[in-house]
Amino acid sequence: MNIREIAQLCGVSTSTVSRILNNKPDVSQETRDKVIGIMNQMNFLPTVTTNSRQSIGIVTPLVMFPEFMGELMNGIMEAAFSLNQTLTLIPIVQTDAQNIMHFCRSNSLHGMIVINPPLSSRLPEELKEHEIPHIILAATIRDSEISWVDVDNLGGTKEAVNHLIQLGHKRIALLHTKGSRCEEDRILGYKQALADHGIPLDPALMYEKPTGNSDLISPVSRLLQLEQPPTAFFSTSHRETLNLLSAFNELGVSVPERISLAGFGDYEVSALTKPPLTAVNQPIYEMGRAAVFAFQEILVMEKYEKRQIMLPTRLSVRHSTRFHT
C-alpha cells in the first residue's frame, strides 16, 4: 500500500494525501478525516527513506520517578537531535492500538517509542500486530517479535542480593510493587539469587506495597517482629529504598548496624543519604539513546526484523550494607 493507492481509494490526488501527511493547513477537515479513516482501515504508515525527517511519538507514563525520566529523556533527545528527528510526547492515558494508530497518522508520526507500558497493557503486542514501527523502552518482553530496549533488571537484582548473601545474610526481606515488567524481573532475580545459594524462599519476607500507600512503618515493624526477622532488605525501586531508610530512622533501627539495606536504582541522592546507599546502577541515559538508534534501524528496513537490546547494570557498594555475624 502506497500514497497513490490511498489517494485512489479516497478519490483525491496524491498531493492531497501528501499535504495531509505533512499537516498542511490547506485541506478541508472533511477530506482530512476521510483520508485518515482510510489509512486507519488499511493499516497504512508512510514509507520512510534514509533522507527523510522522521517524527517519533514518545508514549510516556503519567507517573514515573523524575530522575529516571530526566536521564532517559536526555538520552532520547540527544540521539534524536543527532539524527534530525522530531519528537512528540504522548501521555499513556489511552493504550488502545486503534487510537494510537489514529494519533500516528493524524500527526504524521512514523512510529512509537513506548516507555514502560503497564504489565496489563497489550499495546506492545498490538503495535507489532498492526505493523507500527516501535521500540518498547524500559521493559523486557522475552520470546516475542516485539522490539525493546531495557536494562538487565533480573541480573542486576541477582547481583545485589548475591552481595547481601556474601555478607552473611540469609534472611533477606523484599519490598516490591506490581504492575510493570521490570518489577516482575526484579522479583524473579531475588528468587533466583536465593535459590542459587540454597536459601529457601520465605513468602513472609516478601512485602508487596499497595499502590498509593506510602506507609512502611507498619509492614516494616511486622517484618522485624517475626520469630526469625530479616537482617537485610532489598527494595525493587529507588523511591521505596528511600522510604525504607526513612522508616528505619523513625523506628530507631540503625542501618547498617542492625539492618543492611540495598535497592534497585542509583541516583545522585543515593550517595548523599546517611548512610550512603548500596544500589543497582542503571545506564539510563544510554538506554534512551539506544532506543532511538534502534528505532532508526527499524524505520529504514525493507523487512521488519526485531531489535532487542539489554544493557548491563552495575552494583554501587556503599555504607548501607555490612557483614552479618
C-alpha positions as CSV (number, residue, x, y, z in Angstrom):
1,M,0.0,0.0,0.0
2,N,1.4,3.4,-1.0
3,I,0.2,7.0,-1.2
4,R,-1.0,6.7,-4.8
5,E,-3.3,3.7,-3.8
6,I,-4.6,5.6,-0.7
7,A,-5.4,8.6,-3.0
8,Q,-7.3,6.3,-5.4
9,L,-9.3,4.8,-2.6
10,C,-10.2,8.2,-1.2
11,G,-10.9,9.8,-4.6
12,V,-8.3,12.6,-4.1
13,S,-5.0,13.5,-5.6
14,T,-1.7,12.1,-4.3
15,S,-0.7,15.7,-3.5
16,T,-3.7,16.0,-1.2
17,V,-2.7,12.8,0.7
18,S,0.9,14.2,0.9
19,R,-0.4,17.5,2.3
20,I,-2.4,15.6,5.0
21,L,0.6,13.5,5.9
22,N,2.7,16.7,6.3
23,N,-0.1,18.5,8.4
24,K,-0.5,21.3,5.8
25,P,-3.5,23.6,6.6
26,D,-4.9,23.9,3.1
27,V,-7.1,20.7,3.3
28,S,-10.7,20.6,4.5
29,Q,-11.4,18.8,7.7
30,E,-13.9,16.5,5.9
31,T,-11.3,15.4,3.4
32,R,-8.6,15.1,6.1
33,D,-10.9,12.8,8.2
34,K,-11.8,10.7,5.2
35,V,-8.2,10.1,4.2
36,I,-7.1,9.4,7.8
37,G,-10.0,7.0,8.2
38,I,-9.0,5.0,5.0
39,M,-5.3,4.9,6.2
40,N,-6.5,3.5,9.6
41,Q,-8.5,0.8,7.8
42,M,-5.6,-0.1,5.6
43,N,-3.0,0.0,8.5
44,F,-1.0,2.4,6.4
45,L,2.0,4.3,7.6
46,P,4.1,6.5,5.2
47,T,7.3,5.0,3.8
48,V,10.5,6.4,5.4
49,T,13.7,7.0,3.4
50,T,17.1,7.5,4.9
51,N,17.0,11.2,3.9
52,S,13.5,11.9,5.3
53,R,12.9,13.8,8.6
54,Q,11.4,11.3,11.0
55,S,8.8,12.1,13.6
56,I,8.6,9.8,16.6
57,G,5.9,9.6,19.2
58,I,7.2,9.1,22.7
59,V,4.5,7.4,24.8
60,T,5.2,8.2,28.5
61,P,3.7,7.0,31.8
62,L,1.8,9.7,33.7
63,V,3.8,8.9,36.9
64,M,7.4,7.8,37.0
65,F,10.4,8.7,39.1
66,P,11.5,12.2,37.8
67,E,15.3,11.5,38.0
68,F,14.8,8.3,35.9
69,M,12.6,10.1,33.3
70,G,15.0,13.1,33.2
71,E,18.0,10.9,32.3
72,L,16.0,8.8,29.9
73,M,14.6,11.8,28.0
74,N,18.1,13.4,27.9
75,G,19.4,10.3,26.1
76,I,16.3,10.2,23.8
77,M,16.6,13.9,22.9
78,E,20.3,13.9,22.3
79,A,20.1,10.9,19.9
80,A,17.0,12.3,18.1
81,F,18.8,15.6,17.6
82,S,21.8,13.9,16.1
83,L,19.6,12.0,13.7
84,N,17.5,15.1,12.8
85,Q,14.4,13.5,14.2
86,T,11.4,15.3,15.8
87,L,9.6,14.0,19.0
88,T,6.0,14.2,20.1
89,L,5.3,13.4,23.8
90,I,2.1,11.4,24.4
91,P,0.9,10.6,28.0
92,I,-0.1,7.0,28.3
93,V,-3.7,7.6,29.2
94,Q,-5.0,5.6,26.2
95,T,-3.4,2.3,25.3
96,D,-5.8,1.2,22.6
97,A,-3.9,0.4,19.4
98,Q,-6.6,1.9,17.1
99,N,-6.4,5.2,18.9
100,I,-2.6,5.1,18.9
101,M,-2.6,4.4,15.1
102,H,-5.1,7.2,14.6
103,F,-2.8,9.6,16.5
104,C,0.2,8.4,14.5
105,R,-1.4,9.1,11.2
106,S,-3.2,12.3,12.1
107,N,0.1,13.7,13.4
108,S,2.3,12.3,10.6
109,L,4.3,10.2,13.1
110,H,6.4,7.4,11.7
111,G,6.1,5.2,14.8
112,M,6.3,5.0,18.6
113,I,8.8,4.6,21.4
114,V,6.7,3.4,24.4
115,I,8.2,3.8,27.8
116,N,7.5,1.2,30.5
117,P,3.9,0.2,29.5
118,P,1.8,-1.4,32.3
119,L,2.1,-5.1,32.6
120,S,-1.6,-5.4,31.9
121,S,-1.4,-3.5,28.6
122,R,-1.4,-5.3,25.3
123,L,-0.1,-2.2,23.5
124,P,3.3,-3.8,22.7
125,E,1.6,-6.8,21.1
126,E,-0.9,-4.7,19.2
127,L,1.7,-2.3,17.8
128,K,3.6,-5.4,16.4
129,E,0.4,-6.9,15.1
130,H,-0.6,-3.7,13.3
131,E,3.0,-3.3,12.0
132,I,3.5,0.1,13.6
133,P,7.3,0.7,13.9
134,H,8.0,0.7,17.6
135,I,10.5,0.3,20.4
136,I,9.3,-0.7,23.9
137,L,11.6,1.1,26.3
138,A,12.4,0.0,29.9
139,A,10.5,-3.3,29.6
140,T,11.9,-6.7,28.6
141,I,9.5,-8.8,26.5
142,R,11.0,-12.2,26.0
143,D,10.1,-14.8,23.5
144,S,8.4,-12.4,21.1
145,E,8.9,-10.5,17.9
146,I,8.4,-7.2,19.7
147,S,11.4,-4.8,19.7
148,W,12.6,-3.5,23.0
149,V,15.5,-1.8,24.9
150,D,15.9,-2.4,28.6
151,V,18.5,-2.9,31.4
152,D,19.2,-6.3,32.9
153,N,16.7,-6.0,35.8
154,L,16.9,-9.7,36.7
155,G,20.7,-9.8,36.6
156,G,21.1,-6.5,38.5
157,T,18.9,-7.7,41.3
158,K,20.7,-11.0,41.5
159,E,24.0,-9.2,41.8
160,A,22.6,-7.1,44.7
161,V,21.1,-10.0,46.6
162,N,24.2,-12.1,46.0
163,H,26.2,-9.2,47.6
164,L,23.9,-9.4,50.7
165,I,24.3,-13.2,50.8
166,Q,28.1,-12.9,50.6
167,L,28.0,-10.6,53.6
168,G,26.4,-13.5,55.5
169,H,22.7,-12.5,55.2
170,K,20.2,-15.4,54.8
171,R,17.0,-13.7,56.0
172,I,16.6,-11.0,53.3
173,A,13.3,-9.2,53.0
174,L,12.0,-8.0,49.7
175,L,10.0,-4.8,49.2
176,H,8.3,-4.6,45.8
177,T,5.4,-3.1,43.9
178,K,3.4,-4.5,41.0
179,G,2.2,-3.6,37.5
180,S,5.3,-3.5,35.4
181,R,7.6,-5.9,33.6
182,C,10.7,-4.6,35.3
183,E,9.2,-5.3,38.7
184,E,8.4,-8.9,37.6
185,D,12.1,-9.4,36.5
186,R,13.4,-7.9,39.8
187,I,11.3,-10.2,41.9
188,L,12.5,-13.2,39.8
189,G,16.1,-12.0,40.3
190,Y,15.6,-12.0,44.1
191,K,14.1,-15.6,44.0
192,Q,16.9,-16.9,41.7
193,A,19.7,-15.5,43.9
194,L,18.2,-17.2,47.0
195,A,17.8,-20.5,45.0
196,D,21.4,-20.3,43.7
197,H,22.7,-20.3,47.3
198,G,20.2,-22.9,48.6
199,I,18.3,-20.5,50.7
200,P,14.6,-21.4,51.0
201,L,12.2,-18.8,49.7
202,D,10.1,-17.4,52.6
203,P,6.9,-15.6,51.4
204,A,6.7,-14.0,54.8
205,L,9.7,-11.9,53.9
206,M,8.2,-10.6,50.6
207,Y,6.1,-7.5,51.0
208,E,4.1,-6.0,48.1
209,K,3.4,-2.4,48.7
210,P,-0.1,-1.4,47.7
211,T,-0.4,1.3,45.0
212,G,-0.9,4.7,46.6
213,N,0.0,3.6,50.1
214,S,3.0,5.4,51.4
215,D,3.1,3.8,54.9
216,L,6.0,1.5,55.5
217,I,6.2,1.8,59.3
218,S,3.6,-0.9,59.9
219,P,4.8,-3.5,57.5
220,V,8.5,-3.0,58.4
221,S,7.6,-3.3,62.1
222,R,5.7,-6.6,61.4
223,L,8.7,-8.0,59.5
224,L,11.1,-7.1,62.3
225,Q,8.9,-8.8,64.8
226,L,8.9,-12.2,63.0
227,E,10.3,-15.1,65.0
228,Q,13.2,-15.1,62.5
229,P,13.4,-11.5,61.4
230,P,15.3,-10.3,58.4
231,T,18.8,-9.0,58.7
232,A,18.7,-7.3,55.3
233,F,16.2,-5.6,53.0
234,F,16.2,-5.3,49.2
235,S,13.9,-2.8,47.5
236,T,13.0,-3.0,43.8
237,S,12.8,0.7,43.4
238,H,14.8,3.8,44.4
239,R,11.8,5.6,45.8
240,E,11.0,2.7,48.1
241,T,14.6,2.3,49.2
242,L,14.5,5.9,50.4
243,N,11.1,5.3,52.1
244,L,12.6,2.2,53.8
245,L,15.5,4.2,55.1
246,S,13.1,6.8,56.4
247,A,11.0,4.1,58.1
248,F,14.1,2.6,59.8
249,N,15.1,6.0,61.1
250,E,11.6,6.6,62.5
251,L,11.7,3.1,64.2
252,G,15.1,3.7,65.6
253,V,16.6,0.8,63.6
254,S,20.2,1.6,62.7
255,V,21.5,1.0,59.1
256,P,23.7,-1.0,58.6
257,E,24.4,-1.9,62.2
258,R,21.1,-3.7,62.7
259,I,19.8,-3.9,59.1
260,S,21.6,-3.9,55.8
261,L,19.8,-2.1,53.0
262,A,20.2,-2.2,49.2
263,G,17.9,-1.2,46.4
264,F,17.4,-1.0,42.6
265,G,18.1,2.5,41.2
266,D,21.3,4.5,41.8
267,Y,21.0,8.3,41.6
268,E,22.9,11.3,42.9
269,V,21.0,11.3,46.2
270,S,22.0,7.7,46.8
271,A,25.5,8.8,47.7
272,L,24.2,11.7,49.9
273,T,21.9,9.8,52.3
274,K,23.1,8.7,55.8
275,P,24.4,6.1,55.3
276,P,25.1,6.3,51.6
277,L,23.1,3.6,49.8
278,T,24.2,0.4,48.2
279,A,22.3,0.4,44.9
280,V,22.0,-1.1,41.4
281,N,23.1,1.5,38.9
282,Q,21.3,1.6,35.5
283,P,22.7,3.1,32.3
284,I,19.5,5.2,31.9
285,Y,20.9,7.9,29.5
286,E,22.5,5.2,27.3
287,M,19.1,3.3,27.3
288,G,17.4,6.3,25.9
289,R,20.0,6.8,23.2
290,A,19.9,3.1,22.3
291,A,16.2,3.2,21.8
292,V,16.3,6.0,19.3
293,F,19.1,4.4,17.3
294,A,17.3,1.0,17.3
295,F,14.1,2.8,16.1
296,Q,16.1,4.4,13.3
297,E,17.3,1.0,12.2
298,I,13.7,-0.4,12.1
299,L,12.4,2.6,10.1
300,V,14.8,2.0,7.2
301,M,14.5,-1.8,7.0
302,E,12.9,-3.2,3.9
303,K,11.5,-6.0,6.0
304,Y,10.9,-5.8,9.8
305,E,13.4,-7.5,12.0
306,K,13.1,-7.2,15.8
307,R,15.6,-5.3,17.8
308,Q,16.1,-6.5,21.4
309,I,18.8,-4.8,23.4
310,M,19.6,-5.5,27.1
311,L,22.1,-3.1,28.8
312,P,24.2,-4.3,31.8
313,T,23.8,-2.9,35.3
314,R,26.5,-2.5,37.9
315,L,26.3,-2.5,41.7
316,S,27.4,0.6,43.6
317,V,28.5,-0.7,47.0
318,R,28.3,1.9,49.8
319,H,27.9,2.0,53.5
320,S,24.2,0.8,53.9
321,T,25.4,-2.9,53.8
322,R,27.8,-4.7,56.1
323,F,28.8,-8.2,57.2
324,H,26.3,-10.1,59.3
325,T,27.7,-12.0,62.2
